[in-house]
Amino acid sequence: MTLILTIDQEASIRQHATRDYPGECCGALIGETIGAGSYVRLAVPLSNRHEDGPDRRFRIADADLLQVEKIARRGRLNIVGFYHSHPDVPAVPSNYDREHAWEDYSYLIVETANGEPVSFRSWKLDLDAGRFNEENVQVSQCILEKSAEAQVQKLGF
């Protein structure tokens, strides 16, 4: 599998990771899966609502997830994955990430070092094996869909 992002989406996720450092940022990836590729049409930055604070874990609030699902449905798209940052640790899923992940979604992890994003890696959970498998990340120059972008701004994300 390959997760395909635009240059603008990659830049937006990097900025989000930098802005939320030293905490973990998080967000949703809306798009569609065609063949072996998950094409991201919109990266939606969300607030980290983890009850212990954002420093070492992330949690997306149910209400935020519902809003993202509505945005996806309006565009006849799906949530294809989620992203979050790992401040000052490698972009490899933690045990917490594995325990809270869902199968069939991409999990893009941004490694930040001293507040600067240094790498992107994406993973998919293999539930039967109880582990993540790394997938390719491809960054392209595709144009964002302006209607989907406007929906996100309208909802205040």
C-alpha positions in Angstrom: 0.0 0.0 0.0 1.0 3.6 -0.6 -0.3 6.7 1.2 -0.3 9.6 -1.3 -0.3 13.2 -0.1 0.1 16.6 -1.8 3.0 18.9 -1.1 0.5 21.3 0.6 -0.9 18.6 2.8 2.6 17.5 3.8 3.5 21.2 4.7 0.3 21.6 6.7 1.0 18.5 8.7 4.6 19.6 9.3 3.4 23.0 10.5 0.8 21.4 12.8 3.6 19.2 14.4 5.8 22.2 14.9 3.0 24.3 16.3 1.9 21.7 18.9 5.5 20.7 19.9 6.4 19.6 22.5 3.0 17.9 22.6 1.7 15.5 20.0 -0.4 16.9 17.2 -3.1 14.8 15.6 -5.5 14.9 12.6 -7.5 12.9 10.1 -6.8 12.1 6.5 -9.8 12.2 4.2 -9.7 10.6 0.7 -10.2 7.5 -1.2 -8.5 4.2 -1.8 -8.0 3.1 -5.4 -6.1 -0.1 -6.0 -3.0 -0.1 -3.7 -3.1 3.6 -3.1 -4.8 5.8 -0.5 -5.1 9.2 -2.0 -5.5 11.9 0.6 -7.8 14.7 -0.6 -7.8 16.6 2.7 -5.7 16.6 5.9 -7.8 17.9 8.8 -5.9 19.2 11.8 -7.6 18.3 15.1 -7.1 19.1 18.7 -5.4 16.5 20.9 -7.9 15.8 23.6 -6.0 13.2 25.6 -7.1 13.2 29.2 -3.5 13.1 30.5 -2.5 16.0 28.3 -0.9 16.0 24.8 2.7 15.4 25.8 3.0 11.7 25.1 -0.3 10.5 23.8 -3.1 11.7 21.5 -6.8 11.2 21.4 -9.4 12.5 19.0 -12.6 13.5 20.6 -15.7 11.6 19.4 -17.4 14.9 18.4 -14.4 15.9 16.2 -14.3 12.5 14.6 -18.1 12.8 13.8 -17.5 16.2 12.1 -14.6 14.7 10.1 -16.9 11.8 9.0 -19.5 14.3 7.9 -17.0 16.2 5.8 -15.9 13.0 4.2 -19.4 11.9 3.4 -20.3 15.3 1.9 -17.4 14.9 -0.5 -18.3 11.2 -1.1 -15.0 10.3 0.4 -13.8 8.3 3.4 -11.5 8.7 6.3 -8.4 6.8 5.0 -6.2 7.4 8.0 -5.0 9.6 10.8 -1.8 11.4 11.6 0.0 12.3 14.7 3.5 13.4 15.8 6.1 11.8 18.0 8.0 14.5 19.7 11.7 13.7 20.0 11.2 9.9 19.3 11.2 7.9 16.1 8.2 7.8 13.8 7.4 4.2 14.8 4.1 3.2 16.4 4.2 2.8 20.2 2.4 0.1 22.1 -0.2 2.7 22.9 -0.6 3.4 19.2 -1.1 -0.3 18.5 -3.6 -0.8 21.3 -5.7 2.1 20.0 -5.4 1.6 16.2 -8.1 0.3 13.9 -7.4 -2.0 11.0 -7.6 -0.7 7.4 -6.5 2.9 8.3 -3.2 4.5 7.5 -1.3 5.9 10.5 1.0 8.7 9.4 3.6 9.5 12.1 5.7 12.6 12.0 9.0 12.5 14.0 9.9 15.9 15.4 13.3 16.7 16.8 13.6 19.9 18.9 10.3 21.1 17.4 11.3 20.4 13.8 9.7 17.7 11.7 12.4 15.4 10.4 10.6 12.3 9.0 7.2 10.9 7.9 6.4 7.2 8.1 3.1 5.6 7.6 1.8 2.3 9.0 -1.2 0.0 8.7 -2.3 -2.4 11.5 -2.3 -6.1 10.7 -4.8 -7.2 13.4 -4.2 -10.9 12.9 -0.4 -10.5 13.4 -0.9 -7.9 16.1 1.6 -5.5 14.6 2.0 -2.6 12.2 3.4 -2.9 8.7 5.0 0.1 7.1 3.6 1.5 3.9 5.1 3.8 1.4 4.5 7.6 1.6 4.4 9.4 -1.7 4.2 13.2 -2.0 2.8 14.6 -5.2 1.8 18.0 -6.7 -1.9 17.2 -6.9 -4.3 20.1 -6.4 -6.4 20.2 -3.3 -10.1 20.2 -3.8 -11.2 23.8 -2.8 -14.7 22.7 -1.8 -13.5 20.2 0.8 -11.0 22.8 2.1 -13.8 25.3 2.5 -15.9 22.8 4.4 -13.2 22.3 7.0 -12.7 26.1 7.5 -16.5 26.5 7.8 -16.6 24.0 10.6 -13.8 25.7 12.5 -11.0 23.1 12.2 
